[in-house]
Amino acid sequence: MKTENKKISSFAAHLNEQYGKTGTETRKKYEEEYAAFELGVMLQEMRKERGMTQEQLAMKCGTTKTYISKIENNASDIRLSTLMRIIRQGLGGHLKLSLTT
């Protein structure tokens, strides 16, 4: 016997309900904050994959443990030049950017 749960909705529908439709100011703010969160998670994962502490990463790229922590926890905006330095000098990686409209 097949039953349907009418309370289940798609993620897109959830975002529309919680943050408004794409293009609204509330939705734009959510998307920007999510992108910053995602960046912090990616940096944290790269750092952990390399077996580094936040302090070790900070020392390699010339910043502070507090700043690395703020980036990883989405509490700080980050300049592109700083991001590139963290990835290149600190993590030994390369940054690729993609723009979408």
N, CA, C and O of each residue as an XYZ file, in Angstrom:
404
protein
N       0.834     -1.181      0.000
C       0.000      0.000      0.000
C       0.887      1.257      0.000
O       1.786      1.384      0.832
N       0.640      2.146     -0.900
C       1.435      3.356     -1.057
C       0.720      4.532     -0.399
O      -0.464      4.768     -0.639
N       1.456      5.266      0.436
C       0.878      6.452      1.062
C       1.713      7.658      0.679
O       2.905      7.535      0.398
N       1.101      8.790      0.668
C       1.793     10.029      0.334
C       1.842     10.927      1.557
O       0.860     11.061      2.288
N       2.991     11.534      1.767
C       3.131     12.500      2.837
C       3.024     13.881      2.200
O       3.956     14.338      1.538
N       1.916     14.526      2.395
C       1.674     15.815      1.745
C       2.436     16.959      2.399
O       2.413     18.083      1.899
N       3.115     16.682      3.522
C       3.892     17.715      4.186
C       5.294     17.838      3.612
O       5.990     18.811      3.905
N       5.723     16.889      2.811
C       7.053     16.933      2.215
C       7.025     17.884      1.022
O       6.131     17.831      0.177
N       8.044     18.765      0.982
C       8.142     19.681     -0.157
C       9.588     19.668     -0.654
O      10.486     19.172      0.027
N       9.793     20.207     -1.817
C      11.148     20.257     -2.376
C      11.968     21.305     -1.626
O      11.423     22.175     -0.947
N      13.286     21.199     -1.764
C      14.159     22.180     -1.134
C      13.914     23.566     -1.724
O      13.913     24.561     -1.000
N      13.707     23.629     -3.033
C      13.432     24.911     -3.694
C      12.166     25.550     -3.121
O      12.126     26.758     -2.883
N      11.134     24.735     -2.903
C       9.896     25.252     -2.325
C      10.133     25.747     -0.900
O       9.578     26.764     -0.485
N      10.957     25.021     -0.165
C      11.291     25.434      1.202
C      12.005     26.787      1.194
O      11.672     27.676      1.979
N      12.993     26.937      0.299
C      13.710     28.210      0.205
C      12.768     29.347     -0.160
O      12.855     30.436      0.406
N      11.869     29.096     -1.100
C      10.901     30.120     -1.496
C      10.034     30.540     -0.314
O       9.734     31.721     -0.138
N       9.640     29.566      0.485
C       8.777     29.849      1.629
C       9.528     30.588      2.735
O       9.003     31.535      3.320
N      10.749     30.157      3.017
C      11.513     30.727      4.120
C      12.203     32.046      3.773
O      12.294     32.940      4.614
N      12.694     32.168      2.524
C      13.541     33.309      2.159
C      13.020     34.124      0.986
O      13.652     35.100      0.584
N      11.889     33.741      0.438
C      11.338     34.451     -0.703
C      11.859     33.877     -2.013
O      12.788     33.069     -2.030
N      11.255     34.299     -3.088
C      11.635     33.798     -4.408
C      12.998     34.353     -4.818
O      13.454     35.371     -4.298
N      13.634     33.666     -5.757
C      14.918     34.089     -6.286
C      14.813     35.526     -6.789
O      13.878     35.878     -7.509
N      15.786     36.350     -6.399
C      15.793     37.751     -6.818
C      15.336     38.714     -5.744
O      15.626     39.908     -5.822
N      14.619     38.214     -4.734
C      14.199     39.100     -3.646
C      15.400     39.400     -2.752
O      16.367     38.638     -2.735
N      15.343     40.495     -2.018
C      16.455     40.885     -1.156
C      16.734     39.836     -0.079
O      17.895     39.545      0.208
N      15.700     39.273      0.511
C      15.888     38.258      1.547
C      16.571     37.024      0.979
O      17.454     36.454      1.619
N      16.173     36.612     -0.206
C      16.765     35.426     -0.838
C      18.216     35.701     -1.234
O      19.073     34.831     -1.079
N      18.498     36.907     -1.745
C      19.864     37.268     -2.108
C      20.772     37.213     -0.879
O      21.891     36.705     -0.949
N      20.284     37.741      0.248
C      21.069     37.721      1.480
C      21.346     36.281      1.903
O      22.471     35.950      2.274
N      20.332     35.431      1.848
C      20.515     34.020      2.200
C      21.571     33.381      1.308
O      22.460     32.687      1.801
N      21.484     33.609     -0.002
C      22.410     32.991     -0.948
C      23.845     33.472     -0.730
O      24.786     32.687     -0.852
N      24.019     34.757     -0.407
C      25.351     35.284     -0.132
C      25.924     34.665      1.145
O      27.095     34.286      1.186
N      25.102     34.565      2.173
C      25.557     33.975      3.433
C      25.864     32.492      3.257
O      26.807     31.975      3.856
N      25.078     31.815      2.447
C      25.339     30.399      2.201
C      26.663     30.208      1.463
O      27.416     29.281      1.760
N      26.939     31.080      0.510
C      28.200     30.985     -0.235
C      29.393     31.187      0.696
O      30.402     30.494      0.567
N      29.286     32.133      1.636
C      30.363     32.356      2.594
C      30.527     31.150      3.513
O      31.647     30.745      3.824
N      29.409     30.582      3.942
C      29.435     29.377      4.776
C      30.109     28.229      4.033
O      30.949     27.525      4.592
N      29.737     28.049      2.781
C      30.287     26.969      1.966
C      31.797     27.128      1.786
O      32.537     26.145      1.844
N      32.251     28.355      1.570
C      33.676     28.630      1.425
C      34.422     28.255      2.709
O      35.478     27.626      2.656
N      33.874     28.640      3.847
C      34.490     28.313      5.125
C      34.611     26.815      5.342
O      35.632     26.333      5.830
N      33.566     26.079      4.979
C      33.582     24.622      5.117
C      34.632     24.013      4.198
O      35.356     23.105      4.607
N      34.724     24.495      2.966
C      35.718     23.961      2.033
C      37.139     24.196      2.547
O      37.979     23.299      2.478
N      37.412     25.396      3.060
C      38.739     25.680      3.591
C      39.048     24.793      4.792
O      40.156     24.272      4.919
N      38.076     24.628      5.660
C      38.267     23.780      6.830
C      38.555     22.335      6.425
O      39.436     21.691      6.996
N      37.814     21.829      5.445
C      38.037     20.462      4.971
C      39.429     20.301      4.369
O      40.108     19.309      4.633
N      39.861     21.277      3.556
C      41.199     21.214      2.965
C      42.278     21.220      4.052
O      43.252     20.470      3.991
N      42.076     22.081      5.038
C      43.054     22.178      6.124
C      43.145     20.848      6.879
O      44.242     20.367      7.165
N      42.009     20.267      7.194
C      41.992     19.002      7.937
C      42.554     17.853      7.106
O      43.232     16.977      7.643
N      42.279     17.848      5.795
C      42.842     16.816      4.916
C      44.364     16.855      4.926
O      45.023     15.828      4.756
N      44.912     18.039      5.124
C      46.368     18.183      5.149
C      46.935     18.018      6.559
O      48.137     18.172      6.777
N      46.054     17.702      7.512
C      46.484     17.455      8.889
C      47.007     18.686      9.600
O      47.891     18.596     10.452
N      46.450     19.848      9.242
C      46.924     21.105      9.812
C      45.941     21.659     10.832
O      44.731     21.465     10.718
N      46.481     22.351     11.832
C      45.641     23.101     12.760
C      45.397     24.483     12.155
O      46.051     24.868     11.186
N      44.467     25.214     12.724
C      44.233     26.582     12.270
C      45.483     27.427     12.497
O      45.816     28.280     11.674
N      46.163     27.194     13.594
C      47.368     27.953     13.896
C      48.477     27.668     12.879
O      49.169     28.588     12.442
N      48.645     26.413     12.509
C      49.664     26.071     11.507
C      49.345     26.713     10.170
O      50.238     27.238      9.506
N      48.083     26.677      9.769
C      47.679     27.307      8.510
C      47.933     28.803      8.561
O      48.461     29.380      7.611
N      47.560     29.429      9.662
C      47.753     30.871      9.811
C      49.231     31.243      9.690
O      49.575     32.224      9.031
N      50.088     30.472     10.316
C      51.524     30.762     10.255
C      52.063     30.620      8.839
O      52.903     31.415      8.419
N      51.598     29.625      8.099
C      52.084     29.413      6.729
C      51.695     30.537      5.783
O      52.431     30.842      4.845
N      50.549     31.152      6.019
C      50.082     32.167      5.063
C      50.099     33.585      5.641
O      49.588     34.514      5.015
N      50.672     33.752      6.809
C      50.874     35.095      7.345
C      49.635     35.775      7.883
O      49.446     36.974      7.683
N      48.788     35.017      8.564
C      47.614     35.614      9.198
C      47.509     35.039     10.610
O      48.470     34.454     11.110
N      46.371     35.196     11.249
C      46.224     34.720     12.626
C      45.260     33.541     12.694
O      44.419     33.354     11.814
N      45.399     32.752     13.754
C      44.487     31.636     14.002
C      43.057     32.163     14.143
O      42.113     31.541     13.657
N      42.905     33.286     14.795
C      41.577     33.878     14.987
C      40.927     34.193     13.647
O      39.733     33.955     13.467
N      41.704     34.726     12.703
C      41.161     35.066     11.383
C      40.751     33.804     10.627
O      39.692     33.773     10.000
N      41.592     32.753     10.684
C      41.248     31.486     10.034
C      39.964     30.937     10.635
O      39.089     30.467      9.906
N      39.844     30.990     11.941
C      38.642     30.510     12.624
C      37.405     31.292     12.180
O      36.351     30.709     11.930
N      37.542     32.601     12.086
C      36.407     33.430     11.650
C      35.971     33.075     10.237
O      34.774     33.027      9.953
N      36.922     32.826      9.354
C      36.580     32.444      7.977
C      35.870     31.097      7.975
O      34.831     30.940      7.333
N      36.427     30.127      8.688
C      35.839     28.791      8.721
C      34.447     28.783      9.346
O      33.619     27.934      9.016
N      34.193     29.721     10.241
C      32.898     29.778     10.915
C      31.993     30.872     10.372
O      31.025     31.262     11.025
N      32.304     31.370      9.179
C      31.472     32.343      8.479
C      31.257     33.622      9.272
O      30.200     34.245      9.171
N      32.245     34.017     10.058
C      32.088     35.227     10.851
C      32.903     36.391     10.304
O      32.990     37.440     10.942
N      33.495     36.217      9.141
C      34.341     37.266      8.588
C      34.246     37.281      7.074
O      34.230     36.232      6.429
N      34.183     38.476      6.516
C      34.333     38.615      5.067
C      35.808     38.415      4.769
O      36.662     38.663      5.619
N      36.097     37.971      3.575
C      37.487     37.702      3.217
C      37.798     38.353      1.877
O      37.017     38.267      0.929
N      38.947     39.001      1.821
C      39.382     39.600      0.569
C      39.872     38.504     -0.358
O      40.396     37.488      0.097
N      39.706     38.706     -1.645
C      40.136     37.722     -2.630
C      41.631     37.467     -2.538
O      42.069     36.320     -2.632
N      42.418     38.515     -2.358
C      43.869     38.338     -2.266
C      44.244     37.486     -1.049
O      45.169     36.676     -1.121
N      43.542     37.664      0.048
C      43.797     36.870      1.253
C      43.384     35.422      1.031
O      44.098     34.502      1.427
N      42.247     35.222      0.407
C      41.783     33.868      0.104
C      42.793     33.146     -0.780
O      43.115     31.983     -0.540
N      43.287     33.832     -1.794
C      44.276     33.232     -2.698
C      45.554     32.873     -1.947
O      46.145     31.821     -2.192
N      45.977     33.738     -1.040
C      47.189     33.478     -0.261
C      46.999     32.264      0.662
O      47.898     31.431      0.782
N      45.849     32.166      1.303
C      45.562     31.031      2.184
C      45.584     29.732      1.387
O      46.173     28.739      1.815
N      44.942     29.748      0.234
C      44.870     28.528     -0.575
C      46.232     28.176     -1.164
O      46.646     27.018     -1.118
N      46.927     29.161     -1.715
C      48.207     28.887     -2.384
C      49.328     28.621     -1.389
O      49.961     27.567     -1.439
N      49.580     29.564     -0.489
C      50.708     29.427      0.437
C      50.404     28.484      1.595
O      51.245     27.680      1.997
N      49.200     28.595      2.117
C      48.868     27.816      3.299
C      48.489     26.376      3.011
O      48.876     25.464      3.741
N      47.723     26.175      1.933
C      47.198     24.843      1.636
C      47.823     24.197      0.409
O      47.581     23.022      0.132
N      48.620     24.952     -0.323
C      49.268     24.393     -1.511
C      48.298     24.092     -2.637
O      48.531     23.185     -3.437
N      47.220     24.842     -2.704
C      46.218     24.612     -3.732
C      46.116     25.775     -4.700
O      46.916     26.710     -4.657
N      45.125     25.705     -5.570
C      44.859     26.747     -6.553
C      43.394     27.117     -6.495
O      42.539     26.258     -6.280
N      43.102     28.380     -6.683
C      41.730     28.876     -6.646
C      41.198     28.992     -8.070
O      41.841     29.599     -8.926
N      40.036     28.419     -8.324
C      39.353     28.587     -9.603
C      38.023     29.254     -9.311
O      37.287     28.832     -8.419
N      37.725     30.287    -10.062
C      36.467     31.018     -9.893
C      35.551     30.749    -11.078
O      35.997     30.529    -12.204
N      34.274     30.773    -10.789
C      33.275     30.617    -11.830
C      32.187     31.644    -11.601
O      31.678     31.772    -10.488
N      31.829     32.371    -12.629
C      30.772     33.370    -12.528
C      29.536     32.866    -13.247
O      29.622     32.321    -14.347
N      28.388     33.052    -12.617
C      27.127     32.669    -13.243
C      26.168     33.856    -13.178
O      26.293     34.737    -12.327
N      25.242     33.850    -14.071
C      24.234     34.917    -14.060
C      22.866     34.330    -13.852
O      21.879     35.064    -13.811
